[in-house]
Amino acid sequence: MKAFACDLCGSPVFFENDRCLNCGARLGFFPDWMVVAALREVGSRPGNHVCAAGGPREYRVCENGIRHQVCNWMTPAGVGNPLCQACLMTEVIPDLSVPGNPERWHRLELAKRRCLYSLLLLGLPTAADPAAGKPGLRFRFLADLPQGGPVMTGHDWGVVTLNIAEADDDERERRRVSLHEPYRTLIGHFRHELGHYYWDRLIAGTPELTRVRELFGDETADYNSALQKYYAEGPAADWSTRTITSYASMHPWEDWAETWAHYLHLLDTVETAAATGLKPGLAADGEPTLPAPGPAEVPAMPFDELWQKWHPLTLALNSINRGMGLPDLYPFVVPPAALKKLRLVHEIIGRAREAGRKGPGNPPGTPPSRREVSAVAA
């Protein structure tokens, strides 16, 4: 994530902010320009704003920001739909009449939009590609019903479903402990399920599948049998030498999704460190051993350089957390076999980004078609 500043007073602001806490300026995130900036209203057209970084194009605040205060993204004026490109992707929202659900929805949207920022940064496709038979990316936030079965977090042909109970810290921690997971967060859920989505977009039915099978295994192995075996017998005995988490050893699809999620952890953390000036290594003379890159350099960085910056950074951040009596920020050990998989994810994303720049149709990272979408209560 970049480091943002209010372009009126220069004070630091965050990706989620809709107000500058120093000068009170109203802020919005402009996905066209990847900036958080103060809103400059067009006097002749109330509700229309321009971005200081973006020239004369006019924007409006997302309707979910106006009505529900859950979004700070801007949408181009005159497009016919009051929702921004991020909110258009959410097909089902929680029932807002239920106490606590507005707050749960807000937390889910914050984590979702951080993940979408990464997809925009990487230039990855989110719109449907009917010619290639590829689905667009959508989200559903569902609650358990008293007389129905529990909602399972997962992905199915472009649709990422999250159980809204995961937005409650106490419930998510209970599940983390009961499932013996070292890490369980909303953003982690989204990144994992996005891994399944991009298997369908970038791997299935493409030349990439051969190399992926060499490292991750044969995905045609029966998934339901593998799932039952995992929960009955536990992970493979040698999982720590082959995969980044124990769950990744369950099936090649899960290995890919876990590796994808960890790659996005890596990318976001290195970009944030670069943007904020963190320098994880110091030589004896006090000079940085790994000069911090500019944030825009991170997605195109060679994998070896990215890893050289990531590894000492995680050691430093884990040490800081321990000094505060908190769990490790990154509680994982990456074996050489998993490192090769991370490298392959990096290479596949790079090839997809380059192909998107050259190919026809919607460029990667652009919003889905602005169809009329109703928010359905769940």
Secondary structure, DSSP 8 states (H G I E B T S, - for coil): ---EE-TTT--EE-TT-SB-TTT--BEEEETTTTEEEE-EE-TTSTT-EE-TTTTT-EEEE-HHHHHHS---BEEETTSS-SS-HHHHTEEEE--TTSTTHHHHHHHHHHHHHHHHHHHHHHT---S-BGGGTB---EEEEE---TTS-----EEETTEEEEEGGGGSHHHHHHHHHHTT-S---HHHHHHHHHHHHHIIIIITTSTHHHHHHHHH--TTS-HHHHHHHHHHH-S-TTHHHH-SSSGGGS-HHHHHHHHHHHHHHHHHHHHHHHHHT----B-TTS-BSS----GGGSTTS-HHHHHHHHHHHHHHHHHHHHHTT---SS-----HHHHHHHHHHHHHHHHHHHHHHHSSSS-TT----------EE-
